[in-house]
Amino acid sequence: MRGRLSKPSQVELIYDLSAVLIHKGTAANSGHYIAHIKDENTGQWWEFDDEHVSNLGHHPFGEGSSTSNSKSNRSDAVVHSSCTGGDGTANGNHLDPIQLQHEESSVGSHIEMFSSTDAYMLMYNLSSKKNGASTMEIEGDAVFLHDGISLPSHLCEEITNLNSSYVDACEQYKLKKKRELDHITERKQEVRSVLSEAPVHSVEEPFYWISTDWLRQWADNISPPVLDNTSIQCSHGKIPLSKAGSVKRLSAGAWTKLSKYHGGPTFAKGDHCLDCLIDVAHTVVCADSYRDRRKLMKEIAEDVLLAKCEDGAYYISKAWLQQWVKRKNLDAPCEADAGPTMSIRCPHGHLMPEQAAGAKRLLVPEKLWLFFYEDAITVKPDDSSGCSTFPSDSEECPECSNTLSEVACLEDSRREMKLKQRQNHEKLATGKSIPLSSNCKYYLLPSSWLSKWRSYVTASSKHTSFMEPEILDGVINLLKCEKHSRLLERPPKVAYKRGSFFQKGSTTDRLTIITENDWKCFCEEWGGTEENGISAIIELCSSNDLAECCGGMPMCEQPLDLQNEVNNENESRQPVIRTCPEVCEECIGERESCELMQKLNYADEDIYVYLVRGKEAPKSILQASESSEPDRRTSKRSRRTNNGNLVNLRVSATTSIYQLKMMIWESLGVVKENQILHKGSRVIDQETATLADMNIFPGDRLWVKDSEIHEDRDIADELSDQKMNVENIEEGFRGTLLAANISSQVV
């Protein structure tokens, strides 16, 4: 390379081939990569193909000699044989194909050249054998190291400085480590010395008390804390009996060694607290007395709850007394003993009326009340509201009584109103079907309003979450278009059964048929105008006259399906619902078009695809495919069902059927050509159409069968087809002939 440098060099720069990177494939964005790498120590070549490594010996292109002389029509990677140190021939297992070319150099020497259509990068190392000794040589601003490696002088100087600073840091670390180890050794010796001298061998010997918690921290830490005995000190400045398990005796010698840590306080041999000892003894005696007294009061309280006590003098909460009786017998009052009258005291400070929620009360004897009062004051001395006194002659709060009376009257009125409405609309309130007759006048109501009304009138007074339905006139006006004042909903379907007509899907239809009497009652109850209602009449028309009826009809006619069980008289006749006002097909069409457009304009939504195994799809899968449930929660990963696999796919309205099949191929492993895709019973086979074109919505359930006609193949081969969308080429191939004529496209 000496003759190719911008600046002349006195050193002969000879490079040896060290690696060949190989790409196998028809395009830049797909294929397979392998590498041939030379071991510099042994001179042998190795082939790296994923997890497979093969020894190629000393000849990367195989043994023997080649007879091929042809030149490739592509831009080939050319390897000079003098760089390899040996002959080479074509070998299909390595560089495929390899071509040997013969050329004559300027001095007449024979040169062997190897060409390959797969190799796309050659790597060379500076030869150490022909470029000088292994010792460091300096030429100009370069420093040549061993094995032909050279570095600029400023980098060598920086490396030398870094090495020197590293050595200094290591020395500093060793010194610091030695100091820490010496300190730890000294601490261990100190702990052993103190603990070995700590025991007190005789009661007559002087000793000192020390906190075991502090002693443990002192022994465990390298940096001992300041001496602290405050945790074992009582309010009298001495050691109480209750701290006997938290202290340890130390001999005078051990205490002297620990006194250098200062702190305190110091507790000598006789510093135990007699006052605390007397208090404990007094508490034990009082606890026995309180326990006996509480046991006696509990018997009286049980008699009060059983209505066996007739000398009641004070009111307390019934719920509070029930909980108090259930508690265990204690040695002293607890938090739960507070507030015996809190729930029966109104916000005005008076006795709450017993009709109020949670205000049930009982009369208890005076001695039981005094016991409760003492406990409540002991637990919460500042809480006067929870321990208010209400003698048996206390009067209920007049303000609260008036308020409760008004609420009770309102509830009674509302209850009577609901009962009357349930009686007026007995079948509508229970959700039963109403038998219909032809040539009778009926009315149409929104099913949503009727459902809200049914929940309201059947709910008990305790459930206040059911709101009152809206005023009827406003609801009816929303059913009429502003442009033509016509009906914005189509009439419901009617079925004929046993001589009567019934609404087919009363729970799913948007409108519900009601009787004329129901409509009049609703108008009186919910602010409706009778003339503003939407009337409907059921008429029977023969199939021959149906077209003529529809042609000159001033009002809407909706032909509906009949069941097979009809009598001979009505066999050829179909029911037609005439509404007034008539249905506005123009406005309904515009609304449905807008709804359909909004529904088809989606992105990044989930659809679900079943892989059906067997001749026919199970009925459960067909029903799920026919009716989509967008709100249904489904697992986000592929899972196995009894009939095959289910997978969810993230798609948009503009996703093509071809792209969907590629996703199915990748997720379920079914080759695109073998996929028979269905939505319900409809086959989806137009690959150029989008999901919106095929009326596939978010949450839809599709199912696919594997025809098994075509053989399985790698999906990577399909990614080179023109039907997929083009993305950016890998940066490593930009500017090369591998990216010149790209035919493959990826999603």
Disulfide bonds with the S-S distance in Angstrom:
none
